[in-house]
Amino acid sequence: MAIPQSIERNIALPGVEQANFVKYLTAANLPISNSKTIAYQSLYHFLISKSSGGTSTTLKFFTGTYDQALTNFPGNNFVLPQSQHFLVTAIQAGGWEATNSAGATPITKVRKGFTSISSQSVADKTFNTLFNAVYTFTVNGIVMQKDVPLTVFDNTLGTQQRGRFELSQPVLIPSQSDFSLTVSSKGNGNLAYDASTEVATGLWFELIGIGLI
């Protein structure tokens, strides 16, 4: 199994990434609490894109109604606690399937990536509705990433790195910020993840990086 790049860097240069994170926060004039710990962090959110109620053309992650069965975000809303800043260095995403269209649980299958269904396939006709979809990442009203195609998550790696997009420029989410990741279909497409005949399908996004927690 491949070691994530962030871990490899930390092994090669112990403590450097953490020190750079503190410098990053200081340069951004953000308060640093001595009671917090610097640690690798991962925050995910699952949303329904197709169910008996219809099919979505837009999904907005990390905002709106909070359901603890579909996210590991701390607390009971999508706002980082005071002094808990998060620097996103990578995003991992994919599709999922469930048997219950009402609550989308239990989720029966989770896959990494969107249009690639195996390490031997780059794309498949089943996933054409997602092939031209894009996402936009916004923090406090500022667009950090705009109209990034979902195909950036479709590497053909057969490892834990599958479905992961390493950001060339990290995205800083200060504590108590208003942020969201919006996925939109293009043209006549929609966001259905038709991997099977399950009752409900959806998409998931995971923000990966280093945080003050």
VEXGU-783820 format. One line per 10 residues: number of its first residue (from 1); for each residue x, y, z of N, C-alpha, C, CB. Coordinates in Angstrom, 2 decimals. Glycine has a CB too. Example, Ala and Ser with C-alpha at 12.3 -4.5 7.8 and 13.67 -1.06 7.14 Angstrom:
# VEXGU-783820
1> 13.19/-5.69/7.80/12.30/-4.50/7.80/13.20/-3.30/7.80/11.31/-4.47/9.05  12.85/-2.25/7.08/13.67/-1.06/7.14/12.90/0.03/7.87/14.08/-0.60/5.72
This chain:
# VEXGU-783820
1> 0.85/-1.19/0.00/0.00/0.00/0.00/0.88/1.25/0.00/-0.96/0.00/1.23  0.56/2.20/-0.84/1.36/3.41/-0.95/1.18/4.31/0.26/1.00/4.18/-2.23  2.28/4.91/0.70/2.23/5.86/1.82/1.84/7.22/1.28/3.59/5.92/2.57  0.88/7.91/1.89/0.50/9.25/1.43/1.71/10.17/1.39/-0.57/9.85/2.35  1.72/11.09/0.43/2.86/11.99/0.24/3.16/12.80/1.49/2.60/12.91/-0.92  2.11/13.21/2.21/2.32/14.02/3.41/3.08/13.24/4.47/0.99/14.50/3.98  2.80/11.94/4.59/3.50/11.09/5.56/4.94/10.89/5.13/2.78/9.73/5.71  5.15/10.69/3.82/6.51/10.52/3.31/7.37/11.75/3.61/6.48/10.25/1.80  6.78/12.94/3.40/7.52/14.17/3.68/7.85/14.29/5.16/6.71/15.40/3.21  6.92/13.88/6.00/7.13/14.00/7.44/8.20/13.03/7.93/5.83/13.75/8.19
11> 8.28/11.86/7.32/9.32/10.89/7.67/10.69/11.41/7.26/9.03/9.52/7.00  10.72/12.02/6.07/12.00/12.53/5.56/12.48/13.74/6.35/11.87/12.90/4.08  11.54/14.60/6.74/11.88/15.82/7.47/10.95/15.97/8.67/11.78/17.08/6.54  11.25/15.27/9.76/10.36/15.28/10.93/10.09/16.69/11.47/10.95/14.43/12.04  8.83/17.02/11.65/8.47/18.29/12.26/8.42/19.47/11.32/9.40/18.58/13.32  8.98/19.35/10.13/9.04/20.49/9.21/7.65/20.89/8.74/9.93/20.16/8.01  6.82/19.91/8.40/5.49/20.24/7.91/4.65/20.92/8.99/4.77/18.96/7.42  4.79/20.47/10.23/4.07/21.09/11.34/4.54/22.52/11.56/4.24/20.27/12.62  5.87/22.74/11.50/6.44/24.08/11.69/5.97/25.02/10.58/7.98/24.02/11.73  5.93/24.51/9.35/5.47/25.32/8.23/3.99/25.67/8.38/5.71/24.59/6.91
21> 3.23/24.75/8.97/1.80/25.00/9.19/1.61/26.16/10.17/1.10/23.73/9.72  2.41/26.19/11.22/2.33/27.29/12.20/2.71/28.61/11.52/3.27/27.01/13.41  3.74/28.60/10.69/4.14/29.80/9.97/3.02/30.27/9.04/5.43/29.55/9.15  2.35/29.31/8.44/1.24/29.60/7.53/0.12/30.32/8.28/0.71/28.31/6.88  -0.21/29.80/9.46/-1.27/30.40/10.27/-0.87/31.79/10.76/-1.60/29.51/11.46  0.40/31.92/11.15/0.90/33.21/11.63/0.85/34.26/10.52/2.34/33.07/12.15  1.25/33.86/9.31/1.24/34.77/8.17/-0.19/35.20/7.82/1.91/34.13/6.96  -1.15/34.32/8.11/-2.55/34.61/7.82/-3.22/35.37/8.96/-3.31/33.32/7.54  -2.43/35.71/10.00/-2.93/36.45/11.16/-4.07/35.73/11.88/-3.40/37.83/10.73  -3.94/34.41/11.97/-4.95/33.62/12.66/-4.47/33.28/14.08/-5.26/32.33/11.87
31> -5.36/33.31/15.05/-4.97/32.98/16.44/-4.56/31.53/16.57/-6.11/33.29/17.41  -3.51/31.28/17.34/-3.03/29.92/17.58/-3.17/29.62/19.07/-1.55/29.75/17.10  -3.98/28.65/19.39/-4.21/28.29/20.79/-3.22/27.23/21.24/-5.64/27.79/20.99  -2.57/27.47/22.37/-1.60/26.51/22.90/-2.26/25.23/23.40/-0.81/27.14/24.03  -3.57/25.26/23.55/-4.28/24.07/24.02/-4.58/23.10/22.88/-5.58/24.47/24.71  -4.31/23.53/21.63/-4.59/22.68/20.48/-3.37/21.88/20.06/-5.08/23.53/19.31  -3.62/20.81/19.34/-2.56/19.93/18.83/-2.56/19.94/17.31/-2.73/18.49/19.36  -1.38/19.93/16.71/-1.27/19.84/15.26/-1.32/18.37/14.88/0.05/20.51/14.74  -2.25/18.03/14.00/-2.42/16.63/13.61/-2.97/16.53/12.20/-3.34/15.89/14.60  -2.75/15.38/11.56/-3.36/15.15/10.26/-4.86/15.00/10.47/-2.75/13.87/9.56
41> -5.64/15.53/9.53/-7.08/15.56/9.70/-7.78/15.14/8.41/-7.55/16.96/10.12  -8.94/14.52/8.57/-9.73/14.08/7.44/-11.21/14.32/7.76/-9.47/12.58/7.11  -11.91/15.08/6.91/-13.31/15.38/7.11/-14.09/14.98/5.85/-13.52/16.88/7.44  -15.12/14.14/6.01/-15.87/13.69/4.85/-17.35/14.03/4.96/-15.70/12.18/4.67  -18.04/13.98/3.81/-19.47/14.24/3.76/-20.07/13.45/2.59/-19.77/15.77/3.62  -21.15/12.71/2.86/-21.87/11.94/1.85/-23.20/12.65/1.55/-22.10/10.46/2.33  -23.58/12.72/0.26/-24.87/13.30/-0.12/-25.55/12.42/-1.18/-24.68/14.75/-0.64  -26.87/12.37/-1.13/-27.65/11.63/-2.12/-27.69/12.40/-3.44/-29.08/11.35/-1.61  -27.46/11.72/-4.56/-27.60/12.37/-5.86/-28.73/11.75/-6.68/-26.29/12.28/-6.64  -29.12/10.50/-6.33/-30.23/9.86/-7.04/-31.00/8.97/-6.07/-29.71/9.04/-8.25
51> -32.32/9.13/-6.06/-33.17/8.31/-5.21/-34.54/8.23/-5.85/-33.26/8.88/-3.77  -35.48/7.63/-5.14/-36.84/7.54/-5.67/-37.47/8.93/-5.82/-37.71/6.68/-4.76  -36.91/9.90/-5.14/-37.43/11.27/-5.22/-36.93/12.05/-6.41/-37.09/12.01/-3.98  -35.95/11.52/-7.13/-35.42/12.21/-8.31/-33.91/12.22/-8.36/-35.93/13.61/-8.35  -33.37/12.97/-9.30/-31.93/13.03/-9.52/-31.45/14.48/-9.44/-31.56/12.42/-10.89  -30.34/14.70/-8.76/-29.82/16.05/-8.56/-28.91/16.48/-9.72/-29.05/16.14/-7.25  -28.89/17.78/-9.96/-27.95/18.35/-10.91/-26.89/19.19/-10.18/-28.68/19.21/-11.95  -27.14/19.46/-8.88/-26.19/20.20/-8.05/-26.20/19.62/-6.64/-26.55/21.72/-8.02  -25.01/19.48/-6.05/-24.88/19.04/-4.67/-23.92/19.99/-3.95/-24.37/17.56/-4.59  -24.27/20.36/-2.73/-23.45/21.29/-1.96/-22.97/20.59/-0.69/-24.23/22.58/-1.63
61> -21.68/20.29/-0.63/-21.09/19.56/0.49/-20.60/20.51/1.59/-19.94/18.69/0.00  -20.56/19.98/2.83/-20.04/20.70/4.00/-20.85/21.96/4.32/-18.58/21.08/3.78  -22.13/21.88/4.09/-23.05/22.96/4.45/-24.45/22.38/4.52/-22.97/24.14/3.42  -25.40/23.16/4.99/-26.78/22.70/5.04/-27.09/21.80/6.22/-27.10/21.98/3.78  -28.04/20.90/6.03/-28.51/20.01/7.09/-27.41/19.05/7.53/-29.73/19.22/6.63  -27.20/18.96/8.84/-26.16/18.10/9.40/-26.76/16.74/9.76/-25.51/18.76/10.64  -26.14/15.67/9.27/-26.57/14.30/9.58/-25.32/13.52/9.98/-27.31/13.61/8.35  -25.21/13.16/11.25/-23.99/12.52/11.74/-23.76/11.14/11.12/-24.04/12.40/13.24  -24.78/10.56/10.48/-24.61/9.28/9.81/-23.88/9.44/8.47/-25.96/8.62/9.59  -23.79/10.69/7.97/-23.22/10.93/6.66/-21.97/11.81/6.68/-24.25/11.57/5.79
71> -21.49/12.17/7.89/-20.29/13.01/7.98/-19.58/12.75/9.30/-20.65/14.51/7.85  -18.28/13.03/9.33/-17.52/12.95/10.58/-17.11/14.34/11.06/-16.26/12.06/10.39  -17.78/15.37/10.52/-17.46/16.74/10.92/-17.69/16.89/12.43/-18.32/17.76/10.13  -16.76/17.53/13.13/-16.89/17.65/14.59/-18.08/18.52/15.00/-15.62/18.22/15.19  -18.72/18.16/16.09/-19.86/18.94/16.57/-21.15/18.51/15.91/-19.63/20.42/16.32  -22.05/19.46/15.75/-23.35/19.15/15.14/-23.69/20.10/13.99/-24.44/19.21/16.20  -22.66/20.71/13.42/-22.85/21.55/12.24/-21.55/21.57/11.44/-23.29/22.99/12.64  -21.56/22.29/10.32/-20.38/22.33/9.45/-19.54/23.58/9.68/-20.82/22.27/7.99  -19.30/23.90/10.93/-18.45/25.03/11.30/-17.34/24.51/12.21/-19.27/26.16/12.01  -16.09/24.75/11.82/-14.97/24.31/12.64/-14.97/25.06/13.97/-13.63/24.51/11.90
81> -14.74/24.36/15.08/-14.72/25.01/16.40/-13.68/26.12/16.46/-14.44/23.96/17.51  -13.83/27.00/17.42/-12.93/28.13/17.58/-11.48/27.67/17.71/-13.33/28.97/18.81  -10.59/28.34/17.01/-9.14/28.08/17.00/-8.75/26.79/16.28/-8.63/28.02/18.41  -9.70/26.07/15.71/-9.37/24.84/14.99/-9.30/25.11/13.48/-10.42/23.73/15.29  -8.13/25.55/13.03/-7.91/25.85/11.63/-7.50/24.58/10.88/-6.83/26.95/11.48  -7.82/24.54/9.59/-7.59/23.33/8.80/-6.98/23.72/7.45/-8.91/22.53/8.60  -5.82/23.15/7.13/-5.17/23.38/5.84/-5.37/22.13/4.98/-3.64/23.70/6.03  -6.18/22.26/3.94/-6.50/21.13/3.07/-5.41/20.97/2.02/-7.89/21.33/2.39  -4.77/19.82/1.99/-3.69/19.57/1.04/-4.09/18.58/-0.05/-2.47/19.05/1.76  -5.19/17.86/0.16/-5.66/16.90/-0.84/-7.16/16.69/-0.66/-4.89/15.55/-0.71
91> -7.81/16.27/-1.73/-9.23/15.94/-1.69/-9.41/14.56/-2.29/-10.09/17.01/-2.45  -10.16/13.72/-1.61/-10.47/12.39/-2.12/-11.99/12.30/-2.29/-9.93/11.27/-1.17  -12.44/11.63/-3.34/-13.88/11.62/-3.60/-14.28/10.40/-4.41/-14.30/12.89/-4.33  -15.59/10.20/-4.48/-16.10/9.06/-5.25/-17.60/8.95/-5.14/-15.44/7.77/-4.78  -18.11/7.77/-5.45/-19.55/7.52/-5.41/-19.89/6.45/-4.41/-20.05/7.14/-6.78  -21.18/6.35/-4.06/-21.63/5.34/-3.11/-23.02/4.86/-3.49/-21.61/5.88/-1.67  -23.41/3.72/-2.91/-24.71/3.14/-3.18/-25.37/2.75/-1.86/-24.59/1.92/-4.11  -26.70/2.79/-1.83/-27.44/2.44/-0.61/-28.73/1.72/-0.97/-27.74/3.70/0.23  -29.31/1.05/0.00/-30.52/0.28/-0.22/-31.78/1.03/0.17/-30.46/-1.00/0.52  -31.64/2.13/0.90/-32.78/2.87/1.42/-32.78/4.29/0.87/-32.77/2.88/2.96
101> -33.71/4.62/0.02/-33.71/5.94/-0.61/-34.11/7.04/0.35/-34.64/5.94/-1.80  -34.81/6.71/1.42/-35.28/7.74/2.34/-34.13/8.33/3.15/-36.32/7.16/3.29  -33.36/7.48/3.82/-32.29/7.98/4.67/-30.91/7.71/4.12/-32.40/7.39/6.01  -30.86/7.05/2.97/-29.59/6.72/2.31/-28.71/5.80/3.15/-28.82/7.99/2.00  -29.29/5.18/4.15/-28.53/4.22/4.93/-29.34/2.94/5.07/-28.18/4.79/6.31  -28.74/1.77/5.14/-27.28/1.64/5.19/-26.63/1.78/3.81/-26.91/0.31/5.79  -25.46/2.42/3.80/-24.68/2.52/2.58/-24.02/1.16/2.35/-23.61/3.67/2.67  -24.23/0.60/1.18/-23.75/-0.75/0.91/-22.40/-0.80/0.21/-24.76/-1.48/0.08  -22.11/0.21/-0.59/-20.84/0.22/-1.32/-20.30/1.65/-1.39/-21.01/-0.37/-2.75  -19.00/1.79/-1.25/-18.33/3.09/-1.41/-17.18/2.90/-2.38/-17.83/3.65/-0.03
111> -17.13/3.73/-3.41/-16.07/3.61/-4.40/-15.30/4.92/-4.50/-16.64/3.22/-5.78  -14.01/4.81/-4.83/-13.16/5.99/-5.01/-13.10/6.35/-6.48/-11.74/5.73/-4.45  -13.23/7.63/-6.78/-13.25/8.07/-8.16/-14.67/8.05/-8.70/-12.35/7.19/-9.03  -14.86/8.57/-9.92/-16.21/8.70/-10.46/-16.43/7.96/-11.76/-16.51/10.14/-10.67  -15.58/8.15/-12.76/-15.84/7.54/-14.06/-15.02/6.30/-14.32/-15.58/8.52/-15.15  -14.08/6.00/-13.45/-13.25/4.80/-13.59/-13.76/3.74/-12.63/-11.75/5.11/-13.34  -14.16/2.58/-13.14/-14.75/1.56/-12.28/-13.76/0.47/-11.86/-15.91/0.93/-12.98  -12.58/0.48/-12.46/-11.56/-0.50/-12.06/-10.19/0.05/-12.45/-11.81/-1.89/-12.73  -9.15/-0.59/-11.94/-7.80/-0.12/-12.24/-7.45/-0.33/-13.71/-6.80/-0.84/-11.35  -8.28/-1.07/-14.44/-8.02/-1.32/-15.85/-8.85/-0.41/-16.75/-8.31/-2.76/-16.18
121> -9.68/0.45/-16.16/-10.59/1.27/-16.95/-10.49/2.74/-16.56/-12.03/0.78/-16.78  -10.33/3.61/-17.53/-10.27/5.03/-17.27/-11.66/5.63/-17.20/-9.44/5.74/-18.34  -12.57/5.13/-18.02/-13.94/5.63/-17.99/-14.89/4.54/-18.48/-14.08/6.90/-18.87  -16.16/4.70/-18.19/-17.16/3.71/-18.57/-18.44/4.43/-18.96/-17.42/2.70/-17.43  -19.16/3.94/-19.97/-20.35/4.62/-20.46/-21.42/4.78/-19.38/-20.93/3.87/-21.63  -21.40/3.91/-18.37/-22.38/4.00/-17.29/-22.28/5.33/-16.55/-22.19/2.85/-16.31  -21.10/5.93/-16.55/-20.84/7.11/-15.75/-20.81/8.39/-16.57/-19.55/6.96/-15.02  -21.37/8.38/-17.78/-21.31/9.56/-18.64/-21.95/10.79/-18.02/-21.96/9.26/-19.95  -22.94/10.61/-17.15/-23.58/11.77/-16.53/-22.62/12.56/-15.65/-24.78/11.33/-15.70  -21.57/11.88/-15.14/-20.61/12.55/-14.28/-19.36/13.01/-15.02/-20.21/11.63/-13.15
131> -19.22/12.59/-16.25/-17.97/12.82/-16.96/-17.67/14.30/-17.15/-18.00/12.14/-18.30  -18.71/15.13/-17.30/-18.51/16.57/-17.50/-18.85/17.40/-16.27/-19.33/17.04/-18.67  -19.08/16.74/-15.13/-19.41/17.47/-13.90/-18.16/18.14/-13.33/-20.04/16.52/-12.85  -18.37/19.22/-12.57/-17.25/19.99/-12.01/-17.56/20.34/-10.55/-16.99/21.29/-12.84  -16.53/20.75/-9.81/-16.77/21.23/-8.45/-16.09/22.58/-8.26/-16.25/20.22/-7.41  -16.65/23.37/-7.33/-16.10/24.67/-6.95/-16.00/24.72/-5.44/-16.98/25.85/-7.50  -14.84/25.11/-4.92/-14.55/25.14/-3.49/-14.49/26.60/-3.05/-13.20/24.39/-3.17  -15.36/26.97/-2.11/-15.46/28.36/-1.66/-15.25/28.47/-0.16/-16.80/28.96/-2.05  -14.45/29.43/0.28/-14.22/29.67/1.71/-14.49/31.15/2.00/-12.75/29.28/2.12  -15.45/31.40/2.90/-15.83/32.77/3.27/-16.12/33.65/2.05/-14.72/33.41/4.09
141> -16.83/33.07/1.11/-17.23/33.82/-0.08/-16.16/33.96/-1.14/-17.66/35.16/0.32  -14.95/33.46/-0.86/-13.85/33.54/-1.82/-13.71/32.20/-2.53/-12.51/33.93/-1.11  -13.72/32.22/-3.85/-13.59/31.00/-4.63/-12.12/30.56/-4.64/-14.11/31.21/-6.08  -11.84/29.41/-4.03/-10.48/28.88/-3.95/-10.16/27.96/-5.13/-10.29/28.13/-2.64  -11.17/27.24/-5.60/-11.04/26.39/-6.78/-12.34/26.52/-7.56/-10.74/24.87/-6.39  -12.26/26.70/-8.86/-13.46/26.93/-9.66/-13.56/25.95/-10.82/-13.48/28.36/-10.19  -14.71/25.31/-10.92/-15.05/24.42/-12.04/-13.95/23.40/-12.33/-15.32/25.25/-13.28  -13.50/22.73/-11.29/-12.52/21.65/-11.45/-13.27/20.38/-11.87/-11.70/21.42/-10.11  -12.90/19.75/-12.98/-13.62/18.56/-13.44/-13.46/17.38/-12.49/-13.15/18.17/-14.83  -14.52/16.58/-12.32/-14.45/15.43/-11.43/-13.47/14.37/-11.93/-15.83/14.82/-11.26
151> -13.08/14.46/-13.19/-12.14/13.48/-13.74/-10.76/13.58/-13.09/-12.02/13.68/-15.24  -10.48/14.67/-12.34/-9.18/14.75/-11.65/-9.06/13.67/-10.58/-8.99/16.16/-11.01  -10.20/13.09/-10.18/-10.18/12.04/-9.16/-10.08/10.65/-9.77/-11.42/12.13/-8.30  -10.01/10.56/-11.09/-10.07/9.25/-11.74/-8.72/8.71/-12.16/-10.95/9.34/-12.93  -7.78/8.65/-11.21/-6.55/7.92/-11.49/-6.88/6.43/-11.44/-5.43/8.29/-10.46  -6.01/5.61/-11.98/-6.27/4.17/-12.04/-5.40/3.39/-11.05/-6.01/3.65/-13.45  -5.00/4.06/-9.98/-4.19/3.39/-8.97/-5.01/2.36/-8.21/-3.60/4.42/-7.99  -4.40/1.23/-7.92/-5.09/0.21/-7.13/-4.69/0.29/-5.68/-4.79/-1.18/-7.68  -4.53/1.50/-5.14/-4.08/1.69/-3.77/-5.02/2.66/-3.05/-2.62/2.22/-3.74  -4.66/3.01/-1.80/-5.44/3.97/-1.04/-5.40/5.36/-1.65/-4.95/4.02/0.39
161> -4.47/5.60/-2.59/-4.37/6.89/-3.26/-5.41/7.04/-4.36/-2.97/7.06/-3.83  -6.10/5.97/-4.68/-7.10/6.02/-5.74/-8.17/7.07/-5.40/-7.76/4.63/-5.95  -8.57/7.84/-6.38/-9.59/8.85/-6.18/-9.10/10.08/-5.43/-10.73/8.25/-5.46  -7.78/10.24/-5.29/-7.25/11.36/-4.52/-6.61/12.39/-5.44/-6.23/10.87/-3.50  -6.93/13.67/-5.18/-6.39/14.79/-5.94/-5.51/15.61/-5.01/-7.55/15.67/-6.55  -4.20/15.56/-5.21/-3.25/16.32/-4.41/-3.24/17.77/-4.92/-1.82/15.69/-4.46  -3.53/18.72/-4.04/-3.63/20.11/-4.45/-2.25/20.74/-4.63/-4.45/20.91/-3.43  -2.06/21.44/-5.73/-0.79/22.14/-5.95/-0.69/23.35/-5.03/-0.64/22.57/-7.43  -1.85/23.91/-4.67/-1.92/25.03/-3.74/-2.92/24.67/-2.64/-2.32/26.37/-4.47  -2.47/24.48/-1.39/-3.39/24.10/-0.32/-4.45/25.16/-0.07/-2.62/23.83/0.97
171> -5.57/24.72/0.49/-6.69/25.62/0.80/-6.81/25.74/2.31/-8.03/25.11/0.16  -6.72/26.96/2.83/-6.81/27.20/4.27/-8.27/27.49/4.66/-5.88/28.37/4.69  -8.76/26.73/5.65/-10.09/26.97/6.19/-9.92/27.42/7.64/-11.01/25.68/6.09  -10.02/28.71/7.92/-9.92/29.19/9.30/-11.10/28.69/10.12/-9.86/30.74/9.34  -10.92/28.64/11.43/-12.01/28.21/12.30/-13.22/29.11/12.12/-11.55/28.22/13.77  -14.40/28.52/12.31/-15.68/29.23/12.23/-15.92/29.90/10.88/-15.75/30.27/13.33  -15.33/29.33/9.83/-15.52/29.86/8.49/-16.78/29.29/7.84/-14.29/29.57/7.61  -17.30/30.02/6.89/-18.39/29.55/6.06/-17.77/29.02/4.77/-19.45/30.69/5.78  -17.85/27.72/4.55/-17.25/27.17/3.34/-18.12/26.06/2.78/-15.83/26.64/3.62  -17.91/25.75/1.51/-18.67/24.69/0.87/-17.95/24.21/-0.38/-20.09/25.15/0.53
181> -18.28/23.00/-0.78/-17.77/22.43/-2.02/-19.00/22.05/-2.84/-16.81/21.18/-1.75  -19.20/22.75/-3.95/-20.40/22.57/-4.76/-20.08/21.81/-6.04/-21.03/23.93/-5.10  -20.81/20.73/-6.28/-20.65/19.92/-7.49/-21.82/20.22/-8.42/-20.57/18.39/-7.15  -21.51/20.47/-9.69/-22.56/20.82/-10.66/-22.39/19.99/-11.93/-22.52/22.32/-10.99  -23.52/19.57/-12.48/-23.50/18.88/-13.77/-23.47/19.91/-14.89/-24.72/17.94/-13.91  -23.11/19.48/-16.07/-23.04/20.38/-17.21/-23.98/19.92/-18.33/-21.59/20.47/-17.73  -24.49/20.87/-19.09/-25.36/20.53/-20.20/-26.63/19.84/-19.73/-24.62/19.65/-21.18  -26.92/18.69/-20.34/-28.11/17.92/-19.99/-27.79/16.81/-18.99/-28.72/17.31/-21.24  -26.62/16.86/-18.39/-26.22/15.81/-17.47/-26.82/15.98/-16.09/-24.72/15.78/-17.36  -26.56/14.99/-15.24/-26.98/15.05/-13.84/-25.90/14.40/-12.99/-28.37/14.36/-13.63
191> -26.14/14.26/-11.70/-25.11/13.72/-10.80/-25.44/12.32/-10.32/-24.94/14.64/-9.61  -26.19/11.57/-11.11/-26.50/10.19/-10.75/-25.24/9.34/-10.81/-27.58/9.62/-11.68  -25.05/8.53/-9.79/-23.93/7.59/-9.78/-24.52/6.20/-10.03/-23.11/7.64/-8.41  -24.70/5.85/-11.29/-25.40/4.62/-11.65/-24.46/3.43/-11.75/-26.13/4.80/-12.96  -23.92/3.03/-10.61/-23.01/1.89/-10.61/-23.76/0.58/-10.51/-22.02/2.01/-9.46  -25.01/0.61/-10.09/-25.76/-0.62/-9.92/-27.25/-0.31/-9.91/-25.35/-1.34/-8.61  -28.03/-1.27/-9.47/-29.48/-1.09/-9.40/-29.94/-0.76/-7.99/-30.19/-2.34/-9.90  -29.03/-0.34/-7.13/-29.41/0.02/-5.76/-30.43/1.16/-5.78/-28.16/0.42/-4.93  -31.22/1.25/-4.72/-32.30/2.24/-4.65/-31.77/3.67/-4.67/-33.13/2.01/-3.40  -30.71/3.94/-3.90/-30.16/5.29/-3.84/-28.66/5.27/-4.12/-30.43/5.92/-2.45
201> -28.20/6.31/-4.78/-26.76/6.48/-5.00/-26.40/7.92/-4.69/-26.35/6.09/-6.46  -25.11/8.16/-4.52/-24.68/9.52/-4.21/-23.21/9.71/-4.42/-25.04/9.85/-2.79  -22.72/10.87/-3.99/-21.32/11.22/-4.09/-20.79/11.54/-2.70/-21.10/12.41/-5.05  -19.49/11.39/-2.52/-18.86/11.77/-1.24/-17.57/12.50/-1.52/-18.60/10.52/-0.36  -17.23/13.42/-0.62/-15.98/14.17/-0.70/-15.30/14.14/0.66/-16.22/15.63/-1.17  -13.99/14.01/0.64/-13.19/13.97/1.87/-12.06/14.99/1.77/-12.62/12.54/2.13  -12.02/15.92/2.71/-10.94/16.91/2.77/-9.83/16.36/3.64/-11.45/18.29/3.31  -8.61/16.33/3.12/-7.48/15.73/3.82/-6.39/16.78/4.00/-6.94/14.51/3.05  -5.81/16.85/5.18/-4.74/17.82/5.39/-4.24/17.82/6.81/-5.21/19.19/5.02  -3.79/18.98/7.25/-3.23/19.12/8.58/-4.03/20.21/9.31/-1.70/19.48/8.53
211> -4.33/19.94/10.57/-5.18/20.88/11.29/-4.72/21.16/12.69/-6.56/20.36/11.34  -5.24/22.22/13.26/-5.03/22.58/14.67/-6.30/22.11/15.37/-4.75/24.16/14.88  -6.22/21.02/16.12/-7.43/20.42/16.68/-7.34/20.26/18.20/-7.69/19.07/16.03
